[in-house]
Amino acid sequence: MDEGVGATMPAQTDDQKNHDLSRYAVLSIVTSIVVIAMKMAAWWVTGSVGLLSDAAESLVNLVAAIGAFIALRVAARPADHSHNFGHTKAEYFSAVFEGVMIVLAAVVIIATAVDRFIHPRELESVGIGLLISIVATTLNGAVGVLLLRTGKKHRSLTLEADGKHLLTDVWTTVGVVVGVFLVAVTGWLPLDPIIAIAVAVNILVVGAGLVRRSGSGLMDSALPAGERAGIDAVLNRYRRQGIDFHDIRTRESGRQQFLQMHMLVPGEWSVQRAHDVSEEVETELRGDFGHLAITIHVEPLDDPRAYETWRLD
């Protein structure tokens, strides 16, 4: 297939060009270390397996944050001769790694909880332990919100995953704190391992979601229906001018989006005129989709070959 007349990459802004978000991963790493120390102290003074499971999830946060730091550093590298479309897919590997780590943490928590269910143990210094956990989860929540907002702003799956994980940890801690408090009030010791198992199940759900979303990105899934509808709305305005489009394909790679399509114009048009219109289409699309790399192949409307669909074979 010939090279499209309008085949271009989008003009990137300074915010889009090699934007290194790894400093947020550093913040996540530091936060995780502090939170782990606090939650381990809470477990140490109380002996609660529920609080131990909470600390184990924070340990996963630390490992995931380190993976996120590496992935974001790689993703920030510009396109080169070996990777013509950049390195943004590195973020998917980080998210898959985080999902796998979450699942492993859940397995460890369940094993520990079952052992504690069989061999109950009285809790100690509950008040001090719960206070430490509350302070730790407040710190987690603040950083989690920051990472989530930054991830959405810059379309970073890695930061979004890390932020969601921290916020999941917050709700986990809230549940554990309430449960441990009830154990202390009621004296019903089996409640402690039951809470830990509930935490593990919640962690498994989060981990499975991360792996599923990352796997979808690695398989070059098309853009979401809402964004595709926005693209179609722009193209329909040009269709009313006697221009047509077909074989429209989209995919995502980390925070970068790609669109390729055929633009069919009257055969008597000059190359310059067709090129000018393709530039107008790209400019309008970039106004709505700032991270969209566009490739347009221009063909004549009256040539039957122009309606052939691109195939891998």
C-alpha positions as CSV (number, residue, x, y, z in Angstrom):
1,M,0.0,0.0,0.0
2,D,1.3,3.5,-0.9
3,E,2.3,5.9,1.8
4,G,-0.7,8.1,2.7
5,V,-0.4,11.7,1.6
6,G,-1.5,12.9,5.0
7,A,0.5,10.4,7.0
8,T,1.9,12.4,9.9
9,M,2.6,12.3,13.6
10,P,0.9,14.8,15.8
11,A,2.8,17.9,16.9
12,Q,3.5,17.2,20.5
13,T,3.3,19.8,23.3
14,D,6.0,20.0,25.9
15,D,3.7,18.2,28.3
16,Q,3.3,15.3,25.9
17,K,6.9,15.1,24.6
18,N,8.9,12.6,26.7
19,H,7.0,13.5,29.8
20,D,8.8,11.8,32.7
21,L,6.3,11.0,35.4
22,S,8.7,8.8,37.4
23,R,9.0,11.4,40.2
24,Y,5.5,10.5,41.3
25,A,6.6,6.9,41.5
26,V,9.4,8.0,43.8
27,L,6.8,9.7,46.0
28,S,4.9,6.4,46.0
29,I,8.0,4.4,47.0
30,V,8.8,6.7,49.9
31,T,5.2,6.7,51.1
32,S,5.1,2.9,50.9
33,I,8.2,2.5,53.0
34,V,6.8,4.8,55.7
35,V,3.4,3.2,55.7
36,I,4.9,-0.4,55.8
37,A,7.0,0.6,58.9
38,M,3.9,2.0,60.6
39,K,1.6,-0.9,59.8
40,M,4.3,-3.4,60.9
41,A,4.5,-1.6,64.2
42,A,0.7,-1.8,64.5
43,W,0.8,-5.5,63.9
44,W,3.8,-5.9,66.3
45,V,2.0,-4.3,69.2
46,T,-1.4,-5.9,68.7
47,G,-0.6,-9.3,67.2
48,S,-3.5,-9.0,64.9
49,V,-3.4,-11.1,61.7
50,G,-5.8,-8.6,60.1
51,L,-3.3,-5.8,60.6
52,L,-0.5,-8.1,59.3
53,S,-2.5,-8.7,56.1
54,D,-2.9,-4.9,55.8
55,A,0.9,-4.5,56.2
56,A,1.4,-7.2,53.5
57,E,-0.7,-5.3,51.0
58,S,1.5,-2.2,51.7
59,L,4.5,-4.3,51.0
60,V,3.0,-5.1,47.6
61,N,2.5,-1.4,47.1
62,L,6.2,-0.8,47.6
63,V,7.2,-3.5,45.1
64,A,4.6,-2.2,42.6
65,A,5.9,1.4,43.1
66,I,9.4,0.3,42.3
67,G,8.1,-1.4,39.1
68,A,6.2,1.7,38.2
69,F,9.3,3.8,38.6
70,I,11.2,1.6,36.2
71,A,8.3,1.5,33.7
72,L,7.7,5.3,33.8
73,R,11.4,5.9,33.1
74,V,11.3,3.6,30.1
75,A,8.0,5.0,28.9
76,A,9.5,8.6,28.9
77,R,12.1,7.7,26.4
78,P,11.6,9.2,22.9
79,A,11.0,7.1,19.8
80,D,14.2,5.7,18.3
81,H,15.3,3.5,15.4
82,S,14.5,0.4,17.4
83,H,11.2,1.6,18.7
84,N,9.6,3.9,16.1
85,F,6.4,4.4,18.0
86,G,8.1,5.1,21.4
87,H,8.2,3.1,24.6
88,T,4.8,3.8,26.2
89,K,3.8,0.2,26.3
90,A,6.3,-0.3,29.1
91,E,3.5,0.9,31.4
92,Y,1.4,-2.1,30.6
93,F,4.2,-4.5,31.8
94,S,4.3,-2.5,35.1
95,A,0.6,-2.9,35.6
96,V,0.7,-6.6,34.9
97,F,3.5,-7.0,37.3
98,E,1.6,-5.1,40.0
99,G,-1.5,-7.3,39.4
100,V,0.6,-10.5,39.8
101,M,2.1,-9.1,43.0
102,I,-1.3,-8.3,44.4
103,V,-2.5,-11.9,43.7
104,L,0.6,-13.3,45.5
105,A,0.0,-11.1,48.5
106,A,-3.6,-12.3,48.7
107,V,-2.4,-15.9,48.8
108,V,0.0,-15.2,51.6
109,I,-2.7,-13.4,53.6
110,I,-5.1,-16.2,53.2
111,A,-2.6,-18.8,54.3
112,T,-1.7,-16.7,57.4
113,A,-5.4,-16.1,58.2
114,V,-6.3,-19.8,58.0
115,D,-3.5,-20.6,60.4
116,R,-4.7,-18.0,62.9
117,F,-8.2,-19.2,62.6
118,I,-7.0,-22.7,63.6
119,H,-4.8,-21.2,66.4
120,P,-6.6,-18.1,67.8
121,R,-4.5,-15.5,69.7
122,E,-5.6,-12.7,72.0
123,L,-4.9,-9.1,70.8
124,E,-2.9,-6.6,72.7
125,S,-2.5,-2.8,72.8
126,V,-5.3,-2.5,70.3
127,G,-5.7,1.3,70.8
128,I,-2.1,2.1,69.9
129,G,-2.1,-0.2,67.0
130,L,-5.3,1.2,65.5
131,L,-4.1,4.8,65.9
132,I,-0.9,4.0,64.0
133,S,-2.9,2.3,61.2
134,I,-5.3,5.3,60.9
135,V,-2.3,7.7,60.5
136,A,-0.7,5.4,58.0
137,T,-3.9,5.1,55.9
138,T,-4.4,8.9,55.9
139,L,-1.0,9.3,54.3
140,N,-1.8,6.5,51.8
141,G,-5.1,8.2,50.9
142,A,-3.5,11.6,50.2
143,V,-0.8,10.1,47.9
144,G,-3.3,7.8,46.2
145,V,-5.6,10.7,45.2
146,L,-2.6,12.6,43.9
147,L,-1.4,9.7,41.8
148,L,-4.8,8.9,40.4
149,R,-5.4,12.6,39.4
150,T,-2.0,12.8,37.8
151,G,-2.4,9.5,36.0
152,K,-5.7,10.6,34.5
153,K,-4.3,13.9,33.5
154,H,-1.4,12.4,31.6
155,R,-3.1,9.2,30.5
156,S,-0.7,7.1,32.5
157,L,-2.0,3.6,33.2
158,T,0.9,3.0,35.6
159,L,0.1,6.0,37.9
160,E,-3.6,5.2,37.7
161,A,-3.0,1.6,38.8
162,D,-0.7,2.7,41.6
163,G,-3.2,5.3,42.8
164,K,-6.1,2.9,42.7
165,H,-4.0,0.4,44.5
166,L,-3.2,2.9,47.3
167,L,-6.9,3.9,47.6
168,T,-7.9,0.2,47.7
169,D,-5.3,-0.1,50.5
170,V,-7.1,2.8,52.3
171,W,-10.5,1.0,52.3
172,T,-8.8,-2.2,53.3
173,T,-7.3,-0.5,56.3
174,V,-10.6,1.0,57.2
175,G,-12.2,-2.4,57.2
176,V,-9.4,-4.0,59.2
177,V,-9.4,-1.2,61.8
178,V,-13.2,-1.6,62.3
179,G,-12.8,-5.4,62.5
180,V,-10.0,-5.3,65.0
181,F,-11.9,-2.8,67.1
182,L,-14.9,-5.2,67.1
183,V,-12.6,-8.1,68.1
184,A,-11.4,-6.1,71.0
185,V,-14.9,-5.1,72.1
186,T,-16.6,-8.5,71.6
187,G,-13.6,-10.8,72.3
188,W,-14.6,-13.0,69.4
189,L,-11.1,-13.9,68.1
190,P,-12.2,-15.7,64.9
191,L,-13.3,-12.4,63.5
192,D,-9.7,-11.3,63.1
193,P,-8.7,-14.0,60.5
194,I,-12.1,-13.7,58.8
195,I,-11.3,-10.0,58.2
196,A,-7.9,-10.9,56.8
197,I,-9.5,-13.4,54.4
198,A,-12.0,-10.7,53.3
199,V,-9.1,-8.3,52.7
200,A,-7.4,-11.0,50.6
201,V,-10.5,-11.5,48.4
202,N,-10.7,-7.8,47.8
203,I,-7.1,-7.7,46.8
204,L,-7.6,-10.6,44.4
205,V,-10.4,-8.7,42.6
206,V,-8.2,-5.6,42.2
207,G,-5.2,-7.6,40.9
208,A,-7.4,-9.5,38.4
209,G,-8.7,-6.1,37.1
210,L,-5.3,-4.7,36.6
211,V,-4.1,-7.8,34.7
212,R,-7.2,-7.8,32.5
213,R,-6.8,-4.1,31.6
214,S,-3.1,-4.3,31.0
215,G,-3.5,-7.4,28.9
216,S,-6.1,-5.6,26.8
217,G,-3.5,-2.8,26.1
218,L,-0.8,-5.3,25.2
219,M,-3.2,-6.8,22.6
220,D,-3.6,-3.4,20.9
221,S,-7.3,-3.0,21.8
222,A,-9.3,-0.3,20.0
223,L,-10.1,3.0,21.6
224,P,-13.2,3.1,23.9
225,A,-16.6,3.5,22.2
226,G,-17.0,7.0,23.6
227,E,-13.7,8.2,22.0
228,R,-14.4,6.4,18.8
229,A,-17.8,8.2,18.6
230,G,-16.0,11.5,19.0
231,I,-13.7,10.6,16.1
232,D,-16.7,9.7,14.0
233,A,-18.4,13.0,14.8
234,V,-15.5,14.9,13.3
235,L,-15.3,12.7,10.2
236,N,-19.1,13.0,9.6
237,R,-18.7,16.7,9.2
238,Y,-16.3,16.1,6.3
239,R,-18.5,13.4,4.8
240,R,-21.2,16.1,4.3
241,Q,-18.6,17.9,2.1
242,G,-18.4,14.9,-0.4
243,I,-15.4,13.2,1.3
244,D,-15.6,9.7,2.7
245,F,-13.5,7.6,5.1
246,H,-13.2,3.9,5.5
247,D,-11.0,1.2,7.1
248,I,-10.8,3.2,10.3
249,R,-8.6,1.6,12.9
250,T,-7.5,2.7,16.4
251,R,-5.4,1.4,19.1
252,E,-3.8,2.5,22.4
253,S,-0.2,2.2,23.6
254,G,0.0,3.5,27.2
255,R,-0.9,7.2,27.1
256,Q,-0.4,7.3,23.3
257,Q,-3.4,6.7,20.9
258,F,-3.1,5.8,17.3
259,L,-5.6,6.3,14.4
260,Q,-5.2,5.1,10.8
261,M,-7.7,5.4,8.0
262,H,-8.4,5.9,4.3
263,M,-9.7,9.3,3.1
264,L,-11.5,9.1,-0.2
265,V,-11.6,12.4,-2.3
266,P,-12.8,13.2,-5.8
267,G,-10.3,11.8,-8.3
268,E,-9.9,15.2,-10.1
269,W,-8.5,16.8,-7.0
270,S,-4.8,17.8,-7.0
271,V,-2.4,16.2,-4.5
272,Q,-2.1,19.6,-2.8
273,R,-5.8,20.0,-2.3
274,A,-6.1,16.4,-0.9
275,H,-3.2,17.0,1.4
276,D,-4.6,20.3,2.7
277,V,-7.9,18.6,3.6
278,S,-6.2,15.8,5.3
279,E,-4.2,18.4,7.4
280,E,-7.5,20.0,8.3
281,V,-9.0,16.7,9.5
282,E,-5.9,15.9,11.5
283,T,-5.8,19.4,13.1
284,E,-9.5,19.1,14.2
285,L,-9.0,15.6,15.6
286,R,-5.9,16.7,17.5
287,G,-8.0,19.5,19.1
288,D,-10.2,16.8,20.7
289,F,-7.6,14.1,21.2
290,G,-4.3,15.5,22.1
291,H,-2.5,12.2,22.3
292,L,-3.6,10.9,18.9
293,A,-1.1,9.9,16.3
294,I,-2.8,10.0,12.9
295,T,-2.0,8.3,9.6
296,I,-4.3,9.1,6.6
297,H,-4.1,7.3,3.3
298,V,-5.7,9.4,0.5
299,E,-7.5,7.6,-2.4
300,P,-9.9,8.6,-5.2
301,L,-13.6,8.1,-4.6
302,D,-14.3,6.7,-8.1
303,D,-11.6,3.9,-7.9
304,P,-13.1,0.5,-6.7
305,R,-9.7,-0.4,-5.3
306,A,-10.0,2.5,-2.9
307,Y,-12.6,0.5,-0.9
308,E,-10.4,-2.5,-0.2
309,T,-9.9,-3.2,3.4
310,W,-6.3,-3.6,4.8
311,R,-5.5,-7.1,5.8
312,L,-2.5,-8.7,7.6
313,D,-2.1,-11.2,4.7
